[in-house]
Amino acid sequence: MTKLTTLLLPVFLVSTSLSAETLLNQPLVSVDGRTSHTTNGTNGLQVWERFSLPQSAHINSLTFVGAFIDIGTPGNNPVLPAGNTWNFQLASDNSGNPGTVTASQSLAFNDVQQTYLGTASLSGQTVYFFNFSADLLTPFLVNAGETTWLSILVQADNLDPRFAWISGSGGDGVSKQISLGSGNIFTYTDRALTLDGSNVPEPGTLVLLSAGALLIGAFRRR
């Protein structure tokens, strides 16, 4: 029994290291909201957050801080979140800007959980702040060391009230906001974002897991 335990120990250690974990954490630090909201995909603004991961991983869920604000009729503020869908996209890097979209997924608006955080001032208006949490139906794969862009965009019938993604810290200090009508690009700081998921085993780890499985099979046959 002692020999069996010793041989299987590396397998157990590797298995626990593959469980869900926080891949990226950029906590809320200030009240700097950037609109990421559209009605038909050709008007409005879209925000992209730039990041990279040290190890290849699958993103299973996202948590981010945002607010909804009525720019057209300020007297309506503070307003509650409203929209049709949340659109999540990954894109490759193109000379420091979001490039080709490599993955895309939409969730019904009410399928993203909302947690009220409190009120704050945004663009001179009092707004409600929320923590939003989304579980992806299909995980997003991010390759180790690759510069990757993540967009969170609300699709709605109207431009107001519009979603604003609040700033965070702890990343590489860069996010982009693109005008869907003109294509103009504006540069800002990190957005408040947490990515959870699981790391993809390195080739050496896969070999270790396979060897462990073979050992288990050999002892069972004995």
C-alpha positions as CSV (number, residue, x, y, z in Angstrom):
1,M,0.0,0.0,0.0
2,T,2.9,2.4,0.8
3,K,4.3,1.9,-2.7
4,L,0.9,2.5,-4.3
5,T,0.4,5.8,-2.4
6,T,3.9,7.0,-3.3
7,L,3.4,6.4,-7.0
8,L,0.0,8.0,-7.2
9,L,0.9,11.1,-5.2
10,P,2.2,13.1,-8.3
11,V,-1.0,12.4,-10.1
12,F,-3.2,13.7,-7.3
13,L,-1.1,16.9,-7.1
14,V,-1.4,17.5,-10.8
15,S,-5.2,16.9,-10.7
16,T,-5.8,19.5,-8.0
17,S,-3.8,22.0,-9.9
18,L,-6.3,21.8,-12.8
19,S,-9.3,22.9,-10.9
20,A,-11.1,26.2,-11.5
21,E,-9.2,29.2,-10.5
22,T,-8.9,33.0,-11.0
23,L,-6.9,33.6,-14.2
24,L,-7.0,37.4,-14.2
25,N,-8.0,39.9,-11.5
26,Q,-8.4,43.7,-12.1
27,P,-10.4,45.2,-9.2
28,L,-12.4,48.4,-9.4
29,V,-10.3,51.4,-8.5
30,S,-12.1,54.5,-9.8
31,V,-15.3,55.9,-11.3
32,D,-14.2,56.0,-15.0
33,G,-17.0,54.5,-17.2
34,R,-16.6,53.8,-20.9
35,T,-19.7,53.1,-23.0
36,S,-20.0,49.7,-24.7
37,H,-23.5,49.7,-26.1
38,T,-25.1,49.3,-29.5
39,T,-28.6,48.9,-31.1
40,N,-27.6,47.2,-34.4
41,G,-23.9,46.7,-34.3
42,T,-23.1,49.7,-36.5
43,N,-23.9,52.5,-34.1
44,G,-22.8,53.1,-30.5
45,L,-19.4,52.4,-28.9
46,Q,-17.5,49.2,-28.1
47,V,-14.9,48.7,-25.4
48,W,-12.1,46.2,-25.5
49,E,-9.8,45.2,-22.6
50,R,-6.2,44.0,-23.5
51,F,-4.6,41.2,-21.5
52,S,-2.4,38.1,-21.7
53,L,-2.1,35.0,-19.6
54,P,1.1,33.2,-18.6
55,Q,-0.4,29.8,-19.3
56,S,-2.9,28.6,-21.8
57,A,-6.4,28.5,-20.2
58,H,-10.1,28.1,-20.7
59,I,-12.2,31.1,-19.5
60,N,-15.4,29.8,-18.0
61,S,-16.8,32.9,-16.4
62,L,-16.4,36.7,-16.2
63,T,-17.1,39.2,-13.5
64,F,-17.0,42.9,-14.3
65,V,-18.2,46.2,-12.8
66,G,-20.5,48.5,-14.7
67,A,-23.3,51.0,-14.6
68,F,-26.1,52.1,-16.8
69,I,-26.6,55.8,-17.6
70,D,-29.1,57.8,-19.6
71,I,-27.1,60.4,-21.6
72,G,-30.0,61.6,-23.7
73,T,-32.3,62.3,-20.8
74,P,-30.1,62.9,-17.7
75,G,-33.2,63.5,-15.5
76,N,-34.0,59.8,-15.7
77,N,-30.8,58.9,-13.8
78,P,-30.1,56.8,-11.8
79,V,-31.5,54.0,-14.0
80,L,-31.6,50.2,-13.7
81,P,-29.7,47.9,-16.1
82,A,-31.6,47.2,-19.4
83,G,-30.9,45.5,-22.7
84,N,-31.6,42.5,-24.9
85,T,-28.3,40.6,-24.9
86,W,-24.7,40.6,-23.6
87,N,-22.1,40.0,-26.3
88,F,-18.7,38.7,-25.3
89,Q,-15.9,38.6,-27.9
90,L,-12.2,37.7,-28.0
91,A,-9.9,39.2,-30.6
92,S,-6.3,38.9,-31.6
93,D,-3.9,41.9,-31.5
94,N,-3.4,44.0,-34.6
95,S,-0.5,46.4,-33.9
96,G,-1.8,47.4,-30.5
97,N,-5.5,47.4,-31.4
98,P,-8.2,44.8,-31.4
99,G,-7.8,42.7,-34.6
100,T,-9.7,39.6,-35.9
101,V,-12.5,38.2,-33.7
102,T,-11.5,34.7,-32.7
103,A,-14.4,33.8,-30.4
104,S,-17.9,35.2,-29.8
105,Q,-20.8,34.4,-27.5
106,S,-24.1,36.0,-26.6
107,L,-26.2,35.6,-23.4
108,A,-29.7,36.8,-22.8
109,F,-29.6,40.0,-20.7
110,N,-31.2,38.4,-17.6
111,D,-28.8,35.4,-17.8
112,V,-26.0,37.6,-16.5
113,Q,-26.2,38.0,-12.7
114,Q,-26.4,41.5,-11.2
115,T,-25.2,42.4,-7.7
116,Y,-25.9,46.0,-6.6
117,L,-22.8,47.8,-5.2
118,G,-24.1,51.3,-4.5
119,T,-24.4,54.7,-6.1
120,A,-21.6,56.9,-7.5
121,S,-21.1,59.8,-9.9
122,L,-20.4,59.1,-13.5
123,S,-20.2,61.9,-16.1
124,G,-21.8,64.2,-13.6
125,Q,-24.8,61.9,-13.1
126,T,-25.7,59.7,-10.1
127,V,-25.8,56.1,-11.2
128,Y,-26.2,52.6,-9.8
129,F,-23.0,50.5,-9.7
130,F,-23.3,46.7,-10.3
131,N,-21.1,43.7,-10.2
132,F,-22.1,41.6,-13.2
133,S,-21.2,37.8,-13.4
134,A,-21.5,35.8,-16.6
135,D,-21.1,32.0,-17.0
136,L,-20.1,31.2,-20.6
137,L,-21.9,28.4,-22.3
138,T,-18.7,27.4,-24.1
139,P,-15.3,28.3,-22.6
140,F,-13.0,30.7,-24.4
141,L,-9.5,29.4,-25.0
142,V,-6.6,31.8,-24.6
143,N,-3.1,30.8,-25.6
144,A,-0.2,31.4,-23.2
145,G,1.6,34.7,-23.7
146,E,-0.6,35.9,-26.6
147,T,-1.9,39.5,-26.5
148,T,-5.7,39.1,-26.4
149,W,-8.6,41.6,-26.4
150,L,-11.9,41.0,-24.6
151,S,-15.0,43.0,-25.4
152,I,-18.2,43.2,-23.3
153,L,-21.0,44.8,-25.4
154,V,-24.7,45.3,-24.6
155,Q,-27.2,45.0,-27.5
156,A,-30.4,46.9,-26.9
157,D,-33.3,48.5,-28.7
158,N,-32.2,52.0,-27.7
159,L,-28.9,53.8,-27.0
160,D,-30.2,55.0,-23.6
161,P,-29.8,53.8,-21.0
162,R,-26.4,52.6,-22.1
163,F,-23.9,50.3,-20.4
164,A,-20.6,51.8,-19.1
165,W,-17.7,49.5,-18.2
166,I,-15.9,50.9,-15.1
167,S,-12.2,51.1,-14.8
168,G,-9.9,48.8,-12.8
169,S,-6.3,48.2,-12.2
170,G,-3.7,45.4,-12.1
171,G,-3.5,44.7,-15.9
172,D,-1.3,46.2,-18.5
173,G,-3.0,49.6,-18.3
174,V,-4.7,49.6,-21.7
175,S,-8.3,49.4,-22.9
176,K,-9.7,50.6,-26.2
177,Q,-13.1,52.2,-27.1
178,I,-14.1,52.0,-30.7
179,S,-16.8,54.1,-32.4
180,L,-18.9,51.6,-34.4
181,G,-20.0,54.3,-36.8
182,S,-16.7,56.1,-37.6
183,G,-14.2,53.4,-36.5
184,N,-12.3,56.0,-34.4
185,I,-10.3,54.4,-31.5
186,F,-9.8,55.9,-28.1
187,T,-7.3,54.6,-25.5
188,Y,-8.0,54.4,-21.8
189,T,-6.9,52.5,-18.7
190,D,-7.8,49.0,-17.5
191,R,-11.4,47.9,-17.0
192,A,-12.6,46.2,-13.8
193,L,-12.6,42.5,-14.7
194,T,-12.1,39.1,-13.2
195,L,-11.7,36.0,-15.4
196,D,-12.2,32.5,-13.9
197,G,-11.5,29.2,-15.5
198,S,-8.9,26.4,-15.7
199,N,-5.3,26.3,-17.0
200,V,-4.6,23.9,-19.9
201,P,-2.0,21.3,-18.9
202,E,1.4,21.7,-20.4
203,P,2.7,18.8,-22.6
204,G,4.9,17.5,-19.7
205,T,1.8,17.5,-17.4
206,L,-0.2,15.5,-19.9
207,V,2.6,12.9,-20.0
208,L,2.6,12.7,-16.2
209,L,-1.2,12.2,-16.2
210,S,-1.0,9.5,-18.8
211,A,1.7,7.7,-16.9
212,G,-0.3,7.9,-13.7
213,A,-3.3,6.4,-15.5
214,L,-1.2,3.5,-16.8
215,L,0.1,2.9,-13.2
216,I,-3.4,2.8,-11.9
217,G,-4.3,0.3,-14.5
218,A,-1.3,-1.9,-13.8
219,F,-2.1,-2.0,-10.1
220,R,-5.7,-2.9,-10.8
221,R,-4.7,-5.8,-13.0
222,R,-2.5,-7.1,-10.1
